[in-house]
Amino acid sequence: KNLVLDFAHEYLPDEVALIHAMFSRKGAYSRYKDFLEDRGMLEKWYEYESEKQEKALREWCESSSIEINGYQAEDQRTRADDYLLVMRQQVLRVTPKAIREARI
């Protein structure tokens, strides 16, 4: 919910109260995505959400002393890079292809 409201404050400041109210009932995330799609902001939300999740995962890796070496060729990735990819896949529940396309 905090990420949703952060996005709303940044990109939809006039809709914050409405978005906040959406999350007072079950099914809020589905309604929120429909709301964003109606306003042409769904892809922007997915980009924002992905960036924030990647940042959080990288910060977690850093705080756990797991080194991330950036964007290496697949056969040159370190175990830490592979671990980050697995963590991201589990958090986002997306396919390995989508992860590769995101180039993290």
C-alpha positions as a Markdown table, in Angstrom:
| # | Residue | x | y | z |
|---|---|---|---|---|
| 1 | Lys | 0.0 | 0.0 | 0.0 |
| 2 | Asn | 2.8 | 2.4 | 0.8 |
| 3 | Leu | 4.3 | 1.9 | -2.7 |
| 4 | Val | 0.9 | 2.5 | -4.3 |
| 5 | Leu | 0.5 | 5.8 | -2.3 |
| 6 | Asp | 4.1 | 6.9 | -3.1 |
| 7 | Phe | 3.3 | 6.4 | -6.8 |
| 8 | Ala | 0.0 | 8.3 | -6.4 |
| 9 | His | 1.6 | 11.2 | -4.7 |
| 10 | Glu | 4.2 | 11.4 | -7.5 |
| 11 | Tyr | 2.1 | 10.8 | -10.6 |
| 12 | Leu | -1.5 | 11.2 | -9.6 |
| 13 | Pro | -1.6 | 13.8 | -6.8 |
| 14 | Asp | -5.2 | 14.8 | -7.4 |
| 15 | Glu | -6.3 | 11.1 | -7.0 |
| 16 | Val | -4.5 | 10.3 | -3.7 |
| 17 | Ala | -7.6 | 10.3 | -1.6 |
| 18 | Leu | -9.5 | 8.1 | -4.0 |
| 19 | Ile | -6.7 | 5.7 | -4.3 |
| 20 | His | -6.3 | 5.6 | -0.5 |
| 21 | Ala | -10.0 | 4.8 | -0.2 |
| 22 | Met | -9.7 | 1.9 | -2.7 |
| 23 | Phe | -7.4 | 0.1 | -0.3 |
| 24 | Ser | -10.0 | 0.1 | 2.6 |
| 25 | Arg | -11.7 | -3.0 | 1.0 |
| 26 | Lys | -10.8 | -6.4 | -0.4 |
| 27 | Gly | -9.8 | -6.5 | -4.0 |
| 28 | Ala | -8.1 | -3.1 | -3.9 |
| 29 | Tyr | -5.1 | -4.0 | -6.0 |
| 30 | Ser | -7.3 | -5.2 | -8.9 |
| 31 | Arg | -9.4 | -2.1 | -8.7 |
| 32 | Tyr | -6.2 | 0.0 | -8.6 |
| 33 | Lys | -4.8 | -1.6 | -11.7 |
| 34 | Asp | -8.2 | -1.0 | -13.5 |
| 35 | Phe | -8.1 | 2.6 | -12.3 |
| 36 | Leu | -4.6 | 3.0 | -13.7 |
| 37 | Glu | -5.4 | 1.4 | -17.0 |
| 38 | Asp | -8.4 | 3.7 | -17.4 |
| 39 | Arg | -6.0 | 6.6 | -17.0 |
| 40 | Gly | -3.2 | 5.2 | -19.2 |
| 41 | Met | -0.9 | 4.9 | -16.3 |
| 42 | Leu | -0.7 | 1.1 | -15.8 |
| 43 | Glu | 2.6 | 0.6 | -17.7 |
| 44 | Lys | 4.1 | 3.6 | -15.7 |
| 45 | Trp | 3.0 | 1.8 | -12.5 |
| 46 | Tyr | 4.6 | -1.4 | -13.5 |
| 47 | Glu | 7.9 | 0.4 | -14.3 |
| 48 | Tyr | 7.8 | 2.3 | -11.0 |
| 49 | Glu | 7.0 | -0.9 | -9.0 |
| 50 | Ser | 9.7 | -2.8 | -10.7 |
| 51 | Glu | 12.3 | -0.1 | -10.1 |
| 52 | Lys | 11.4 | 0.2 | -6.4 |
| 53 | Gln | 11.4 | -3.6 | -5.9 |
| 54 | Glu | 14.8 | -3.9 | -7.6 |
| 55 | Lys | 16.1 | -1.1 | -5.4 |
| 56 | Ala | 14.8 | -2.9 | -2.3 |
| 57 | Leu | 16.4 | -6.2 | -3.4 |
| 58 | Arg | 19.7 | -4.5 | -4.1 |
| 59 | Glu | 19.6 | -2.8 | -0.7 |
| 60 | Trp | 18.8 | -6.1 | 1.0 |
| 61 | Cys | 21.7 | -7.8 | -0.9 |
| 62 | Glu | 24.0 | -5.0 | 0.3 |
| 63 | Ser | 22.8 | -5.2 | 3.9 |
| 64 | Ser | 23.3 | -9.0 | 3.7 |
| 65 | Ser | 26.8 | -8.6 | 2.3 |
| 66 | Ile | 25.9 | -10.1 | -1.0 |
| 67 | Glu | 27.9 | -8.5 | -3.8 |
| 68 | Ile | 26.1 | -7.5 | -7.0 |
| 69 | Asn | 28.4 | -7.0 | -10.0 |
| 70 | Gly | 26.0 | -5.3 | -12.4 |
| 71 | Tyr | 25.0 | -6.5 | -15.8 |
| 72 | Gln | 27.3 | -9.3 | -16.8 |
| 73 | Ala | 26.9 | -11.8 | -19.6 |
| 74 | Glu | 24.8 | -14.8 | -18.4 |
| 75 | Asp | 27.8 | -17.2 | -18.4 |
| 76 | Gln | 29.9 | -14.7 | -16.4 |
| 77 | Arg | 27.4 | -13.9 | -13.6 |
| 78 | Thr | 28.5 | -14.5 | -10.0 |
| 79 | Arg | 26.5 | -16.6 | -7.6 |
| 80 | Ala | 25.3 | -13.3 | -6.0 |
| 81 | Asp | 24.0 | -12.1 | -9.3 |
| 82 | Asp | 22.2 | -15.4 | -9.8 |
| 83 | Tyr | 20.8 | -15.1 | -6.3 |
| 84 | Leu | 19.5 | -11.6 | -7.0 |
| 85 | Leu | 17.7 | -12.9 | -10.1 |
| 86 | Val | 16.1 | -15.8 | -8.2 |
| 87 | Met | 15.0 | -13.4 | -5.4 |
| 88 | Arg | 13.5 | -11.0 | -7.9 |
| 89 | Gln | 11.8 | -13.9 | -9.7 |
| 90 | Gln | 10.2 | -15.1 | -6.4 |
| 91 | Val | 9.2 | -11.6 | -5.3 |
| 92 | Leu | 7.7 | -10.6 | -8.7 |
| 93 | Arg | 6.5 | -14.1 | -9.6 |
| 94 | Val | 7.5 | -13.6 | -13.2 |
| 95 | Thr | 9.1 | -15.8 | -15.8 |
| 96 | Pro | 12.9 | -16.0 | -16.3 |
| 97 | Lys | 12.4 | -14.5 | -19.7 |
| 98 | Ala | 10.8 | -11.4 | -18.3 |
| 99 | Ile | 13.7 | -11.1 | -15.8 |
| 100 | Arg | 16.3 | -11.3 | -18.7 |
| 101 | Glu | 14.3 | -8.7 | -20.6 |
| 102 | Ala | 14.4 | -6.4 | -17.6 |
| 103 | Arg | 18.2 | -6.7 | -17.7 |
| 104 | Ile | 18.8 | -6.8 | -14.0 |
